[in-house]
Amino acid sequence: MTEKLEEFTRQLEDIDRQLSSADTMKDMKKYTFLTQERSRIAPVVESLTRLKDILEQIDETRELLKTETDSEMAELARQELADLETACQEEEKKARMLLIPPDPLAGKNIIMEIRAGTGGDEASLFAADLFRMYSHYAESKRWKMEVMSSSESGIGGYKEIVASISGHDVYGSLRFESGVHRVQRVPETESGGRIHTSAVTVAVLPEAEETDIEIRQEDLKIDVMRAGGPGGQCVNTTDSAVRITHLPTGIVVIQQDEKSQLKNKNKAMRVLRARLYDLEESRKNAERAAERKSQVGSGDRSERIRTYNFPQNRVTDHRIGLTLYHLEQIINGNLDEVIEPLKLAAGEEALKNYDTGHAEN
């Protein structure tokens, strides 16, 4: 692995030369790309340099043991060698993790769709709870969250709510939230104190740029209508609501929250673009899954990923067998205790797949 150090060092030196060029400073797209590449490669060089130093120390200690006649000094050298070998294994694992090609979607912003599933009113109330949970988490990360559209239930919940979230590492942090979230608790409307089980579906879609996916105008059917609110009342008297149908896939997006038809159309196109992009990524993931099953999960909307048990104050993520007994803090937005283990498990799985692929080659 240390053979790669020279290769990555050359790449880093080349990037630094380009970044110091006046021509690069005039091209912001190139400058941004180079700075991102540098932030990816620099930690690799640092880790491989540490690994090389440790390996050199191991060689020196082994040579010392061959000639050392003092038993006390030899014992100290053996202990040092054991420590160095442990450090070598840890650093090698870090280096391998850094060598794994980054997820091309990792830097994307997202569109999150939360929909009430089985459980009626209780499911809609839990959909609202999940939306608040993600809102608080986004706030703690200083991300920007914008509601794209929502459909409220009559008791303060959501039948559906769609929001965009933008900021640093949004997709990388929330990508594993896709799936079925199950809640077990006594509903507010339950007089007998019985525990009910309800479900809410969360979809995390990487938000696509216009250059990421082509949408042909002839593939779209766009209808305008008057926006309607709960109970059928008219929100406004102009044809501001927009329904866009993507004819090849049958995907339909309706946007009516804005009073401006143009704003609704722009929002609807953002959602449509994200859904089409996600559809293409899901197809690619299905092809990869046919070769190798991921431990963390595929993000399939039908996959039950997590259970929130209120009577036991328990949250369980079924994909990695994680159980935590402080549900209240988690539902209030302290999600790192759930998200970080998921990211670690995904990294370990990627590392295992990386090692397997290189062994096969």
ROMARGU-788689 format. One line per field, with one value per residue (C-alpha): x, y, z; residue in one letter. Coordinates in Angstrom, 3 decimals. Example, Ala and Ser with C-alpha at 12.3 -4.5 7.8 and 13.67 -1.06 7.14 Angstrom:
BEGIN
X: c(12.300; 13.670) $
Y: c(-4.500; -1.060) $
Z: c(7.800; 7.140) $
type: c(A; S) $
END
This chain:
BEGIN
X: c(0.000; 2.886; 3.754; 0.758; 2.371; 4.609; 1.668; -0.582; 2.282; 2.826; -0.892; -0.887; 2.164; 0.539; -2.666; -0.685; 1.136; -2.164; -3.738; -0.843; -1.357; -3.008; -4.944; -6.577; -7.721; -9.597; -11.497; -13.673; -15.027; -11.512; -10.416; -13.339; -12.635; -8.936; -9.603; -12.060; -9.501; -6.851; -9.090; -9.598; -5.981; -4.134; -5.470; -4.454; -0.868; -0.765; -2.054; 0.255; 3.218; 2.405; 2.049; 5.445; 7.071; 5.529; 6.705; 10.235; 10.170; 8.964; 11.886; 14.358; 12.950; 13.074; 16.711; 17.445; 15.922; 18.238; 21.352; 20.151; 21.768; 20.395; 17.216; 15.590; 16.229; 15.001; 11.743; 11.228; 11.879; 9.355; 6.730; 7.504; 7.228; 3.802; 2.617; 3.968; 2.258; -1.063; -0.589; 0.297; -2.956; -5.016; -3.272; -3.546; -7.296; -7.573; -5.539; -7.678; -10.816; -9.358; -8.416; -12.014; -13.373; -15.782; -19.497; -20.232; -23.483; -21.890; -21.797; -25.394; -28.181; -31.385; -35.127; -36.747; -40.256; -42.093; -45.392; -47.822; -48.315; -50.336; -51.935; -54.281; -54.222; -51.490; -49.237; -49.798; -48.890; -45.699; -44.883; -45.010; -42.763; -40.195; -40.299; -39.591; -36.798; -35.070; -35.720; -33.969; -31.114; -30.704; -30.680; -27.952; -25.848; -26.575; -28.203; -30.929; -34.333; -37.160; -40.643; -41.493; -45.048; -47.213; -50.579; -51.830; -54.187; -57.019; -55.330; -51.990; -50.124; -48.980; -50.272; -47.183; -44.491; -41.654; -38.643; -35.271; -32.209; -28.922; -25.540; -22.299; -22.529; -26.347; -26.719; -23.775; -25.466; -29.111; -28.863; -29.605; -32.874; -34.731; -37.185; -40.047; -39.943; -42.222; -43.636; -45.099; -46.959; -50.346; -52.089; -53.529; -56.937; -56.711; -58.774; -58.011; -54.248; -53.487; -50.213; -50.648; -48.105; -47.986; -45.558; -44.160; -42.133; -39.117; -37.461; -34.114; -33.481; -30.183; -31.087; -30.008; -28.580; -29.936; -26.695; -27.109; -30.162; -31.831; -35.576; -37.037; -39.885; -41.852; -41.812; -43.731; -47.439; -47.972; -51.385; -52.287; -55.200; -56.442; -54.781; -57.014; -56.638; -57.939; -61.660; -61.798; -61.593; -59.859; -56.458; -56.470; -58.500; -55.767; -54.518; -51.257; -51.089; -48.987; -49.133; -46.274; -46.497; -43.368; -44.860; -42.098; -42.140; -45.628; -44.166; -46.557; -45.538; -48.096; -46.979; -49.398; -47.858; -46.710; -49.082; -46.920; -47.438; -43.798; -42.491; -44.699; -43.448; -39.817; -40.333; -42.162; -39.297; -36.803; -38.796; -39.281; -35.580; -34.695; -37.144; -35.856; -32.264; -33.110; -34.827; -31.639; -29.448; -31.794; -31.406; -27.618; -27.774; -29.958; -27.320; -24.610; -26.776; -27.126; -23.364; -22.966; -25.507; -24.946; -25.149; -26.639; -29.392; -30.308; -32.591; -35.559; -38.729; -40.370; -37.533; -38.357; -35.294; -36.108; -38.569; -39.372; -40.888; -42.178; -43.259; -39.740; -37.999; -36.223; -35.000; -33.809; -32.145; -32.746; -30.040; -27.077; -28.734; -28.342; -30.568; -30.601; -32.692; -33.154; -35.828; -36.860; -33.456; -33.339; -36.855; -35.837; -33.108; -30.049; -29.541; -25.756; -25.878; -27.887; -26.355; -22.660; -22.864; -24.715; -21.984; -19.323; -21.084; -21.376; -17.682; -16.708; -18.901; -17.347; -13.890; -14.747; -16.058; -12.973; -10.646; -12.655; -12.613; -8.845; -8.272; -10.266; -8.162) $
Y: c(0.000; 2.373; 2.086; 4.346; 7.095; 8.261; 8.306; 10.359; 12.670; 13.483; 14.161; 16.488; 18.375; 18.751; 20.105; 22.598; 23.796; 24.324; 26.095; 28.563; 29.418; 32.727; 31.021; 28.656; 31.553; 32.962; 29.685; 29.195; 25.851; 24.455; 26.055; 24.479; 21.062; 21.252; 22.326; 19.448; 17.006; 18.377; 17.921; 14.296; 13.441; 15.280; 12.959; 9.942; 11.235; 11.965; 8.487; 6.673; 8.711; 7.671; 4.066; 4.185; 5.618; 2.878; 0.145; 1.563; 1.551; -2.062; -3.060; -1.237; -2.872; -6.330; -5.779; -4.628; -7.804; -9.927; -8.426; -7.420; -9.535; -7.725; -9.591; -6.501; -4.409; -7.245; -7.435; -3.698; -4.032; -6.887; -4.761; -1.831; -4.123; -5.359; -1.745; -0.801; -3.763; -2.770; 0.830; -0.465; -2.440; 0.567; 2.982; 0.533; 0.296; 4.116; 4.338; 1.739; 3.639; 6.832; 5.016; 3.969; 6.155; 8.745; 8.369; 10.682; 11.695; 12.485; 16.247; 16.492; 18.369; 16.378; 16.412; 14.513; 13.110; 11.975; 10.128; 8.676; 4.946; 2.407; 3.725; 6.494; 9.644; 8.268; 7.751; 11.362; 12.585; 10.528; 11.943; 15.381; 14.101; 12.853; 16.142; 18.035; 15.563; 16.188; 19.946; 20.094; 17.950; 20.196; 23.253; 21.713; 21.138; 24.664; 23.249; 25.117; 23.419; 24.577; 23.051; 22.337; 21.070; 19.589; 17.946; 18.270; 15.947; 17.375; 16.763; 18.510; 15.791; 15.373; 13.001; 14.046; 16.692; 17.342; 19.489; 20.362; 20.305; 21.913; 22.200; 20.337; 16.516; 16.472; 13.415; 11.660; 12.035; 11.387; 8.871; 5.925; 7.468; 6.117; 3.381; 2.566; 4.087; 2.249; 3.766; 1.906; 4.060; 4.842; 7.317; 10.527; 9.398; 6.001; 5.978; 2.373; 2.851; 0.278; 0.477; 0.931; 0.329; 2.791; 3.408; 6.350; 6.163; 8.436; 8.939; 10.758; 11.860; 13.452; 16.763; 16.768; 19.696; 20.412; 18.997; 15.724; 14.520; 15.499; 16.121; 16.672; 19.157; 16.811; 14.206; 16.546; 17.182; 20.358; 21.271; 24.358; 24.593; 26.486; 25.498; 23.762; 23.524; 21.240; 20.647; 21.707; 25.440; 27.519; 28.843; 31.467; 32.428; 32.142; 29.087; 28.919; 25.193; 23.112; 19.405; 17.965; 14.453; 12.795; 10.689; 8.043; 7.084; 8.195; 10.220; 12.985; 16.019; 18.521; 21.832; 24.396; 25.961; 29.135; 31.815; 32.167; 29.657; 30.092; 29.371; 26.285; 25.090; 25.595; 23.689; 20.891; 20.581; 20.307; 17.464; 15.756; 16.037; 14.516; 11.632; 10.831; 11.037; 8.739; 6.334; 6.083; 5.701; 2.992; 1.101; 1.290; 0.240; -2.744; -3.865; -3.537; -5.310; -8.265; -8.707; -7.757; -7.311; -4.260; -4.710; -1.283; -1.666; -0.440; 2.406; 0.508; 2.401; -0.850; -1.809; -1.448; 0.276; 1.604; 1.223; 3.935; 2.316; 5.068; 2.925; 1.460; 4.730; 2.636; 3.239; 0.241; 0.380; -3.073; -2.924; -2.820; -4.126; -0.795; -0.225; 2.995; 3.776; 7.530; 7.931; 11.386; 12.911; 11.245; 12.319; 15.867; 15.850; 14.316; 11.930; 11.598; 8.547; 6.785; 8.282; 7.913; 4.102; 3.781; 5.722; 3.591; 0.353; 1.579; 2.459; -0.965; -2.620; -0.502; -1.399; -5.106; -4.814; -2.801; -5.466; -8.273; -6.515; -5.980; -9.581; -10.772; -8.553) $
Z: c(0.000; 0.680; -3.019; -3.604; -1.493; -4.321; -6.754; -4.461; -3.480; -7.166; -7.589; -4.569; -5.825; -9.255; -7.705; -5.613; -8.739; -10.547; -7.563; -7.454; -11.125; -11.985; -14.793; -12.292; -10.117; -13.126; -13.633; -10.536; -11.742; -12.102; -8.825; -6.952; -8.463; -7.555; -3.960; -3.553; -4.982; -2.647; 0.396; -0.681; -1.504; 1.321; 4.092; 1.964; 1.705; 5.445; 6.352; 3.933; 5.230; 8.810; 7.655; 5.936; 9.080; 11.249; 8.865; 8.925; 12.739; 12.693; 10.454; 12.690; 15.848; 14.287; 13.305; 16.846; 18.283; 16.131; 17.751; 21.231; 23.975; 27.006; 28.029; 29.574; 26.467; 24.259; 26.231; 25.812; 22.084; 21.810; 23.580; 21.295; 18.278; 19.417; 19.845; 16.429; 14.749; 16.360; 15.210; 11.727; 11.477; 12.598; 10.234; 7.345; 7.912; 7.947; 4.755; 3.000; 4.008; 2.545; -0.667; -1.327; -4.146; -2.703; -3.320; -6.270; -4.568; -1.203; -1.826; -3.027; -1.316; -0.908; -1.264; 1.595; 1.241; 4.395; 3.931; 6.455; 5.912; 7.859; 11.011; 9.883; 12.016; 14.264; 11.227; 10.152; 13.643; 13.564; 10.116; 11.772; 14.581; 12.061; 10.161; 13.409; 14.234; 10.899; 11.179; 14.564; 13.271; 10.224; 12.483; 14.677; 11.527; 10.221; 7.106; 5.251; 5.160; 2.893; 2.740; -0.888; -0.378; 2.343; 2.850; 6.414; 8.226; 10.281; 13.666; 13.226; 11.369; 7.773; 5.155; 3.197; 3.474; 1.019; 1.937; 0.460; 2.720; 1.672; 3.338; 3.972; 3.772; 3.775; 1.539; 3.178; 6.580; 5.708; 2.850; 5.153; 6.414; 3.363; 4.273; 6.634; 10.128; 12.559; 15.744; 18.727; 21.243; 22.772; 20.412; 21.862; 20.615; 22.381; 25.549; 26.521; 26.756; 24.061; 22.147; 18.404; 15.656; 12.753; 9.924; 7.983; 4.783; 4.286; 0.910; 0.628; -2.951; -4.006; -5.589; -9.227; -11.130; -14.591; -16.011; -14.061; -15.944; -19.203; -19.208; -22.656; -22.894; -25.148; -22.346; -20.032; -19.658; -17.637; -16.238; -14.229; -11.815; -8.815; -5.562; -3.068; 0.695; 3.453; 3.311; -0.319; 0.274; -2.381; -1.366; -4.102; -7.135; -9.776; -11.636; -9.663; -8.868; -11.258; -12.057; -14.105; -15.532; -16.879; -19.670; -20.067; -16.360; -15.284; -12.392; -11.321; -9.244; -7.952; -6.477; -5.058; -1.952; -3.722; -5.038; -8.126; -10.941; -12.005; -8.497; -8.259; -11.650; -10.643; -7.393; -9.207; -11.683; -8.834; -7.290; -10.654; -11.457; -8.081; -8.522; -12.008; -10.798; -7.884; -10.283; -12.344; -9.249; -7.900; -11.167; -10.866; -7.212; -8.102; -10.592; -7.944; -5.347; -7.678; -7.300; -3.660; -0.836; 1.344; 5.106; 5.716; 3.130; -0.290; 0.760; -0.623; 0.351; 1.482; 3.828; 7.534; 8.872; 12.337; 15.222; 17.766; 20.878; 23.173; 26.185; 26.427; 25.434; 22.805; 19.252; 17.220; 13.821; 12.354; 9.684; 12.055; 15.234; 17.052; 20.103; 22.127; 25.217; 24.974; 22.339; 23.557; 22.794; 19.378; 18.351; 19.379; 16.751; 18.465; 15.568; 15.497; 17.779; 15.068; 11.945; 12.836; 13.422; 10.098; 8.291; 10.004; 9.021; 5.444; 5.403; 6.741; 4.132; 1.379; 2.715; 2.662; -0.895; -1.889; -0.486; -2.130; -5.502; -5.344; -4.251; -7.277; -9.552) $
type: c(M; T; E; K; L; E; E; F; T; R; Q; L; E; D; I; D; R; Q; L; S; S; A; D; T; M; K; D; M; K; K; Y; T; F; L; T; Q; E; R; S; R; I; A; P; V; V; E; S; L; T; R; L; K; D; I; L; E; Q; I; D; E; T; R; E; L; L; K; T; E; T; D; S; E; M; A; E; L; A; R; Q; E; L; A; D; L; E; T; A; C; Q; E; E; E; K; K; A; R; M; L; L; I; P; P; D; P; L; A; G; K; N; I; I; M; E; I; R; A; G; T; G; G; D; E; A; S; L; F; A; A; D; L; F; R; M; Y; S; H; Y; A; E; S; K; R; W; K; M; E; V; M; S; S; S; E; S; G; I; G; G; Y; K; E; I; V; A; S; I; S; G; H; D; V; Y; G; S; L; R; F; E; S; G; V; H; R; V; Q; R; V; P; E; T; E; S; G; G; R; I; H; T; S; A; V; T; V; A; V; L; P; E; A; E; E; T; D; I; E; I; R; Q; E; D; L; K; I; D; V; M; R; A; G; G; P; G; G; Q; C; V; N; T; T; D; S; A; V; R; I; T; H; L; P; T; G; I; V; V; I; Q; Q; D; E; K; S; Q; L; K; N; K; N; K; A; M; R; V; L; R; A; R; L; Y; D; L; E; E; S; R; K; N; A; E; R; A; A; E; R; K; S; Q; V; G; S; G; D; R; S; E; R; I; R; T; Y; N; F; P; Q; N; R; V; T; D; H; R; I; G; L; T; L; Y; H; L; E; Q; I; I; N; G; N; L; D; E; V; I; E; P; L; K; L; A; A; G; E; E; A; L; K; N; Y; D; T; G; H; A; E; N) $
END
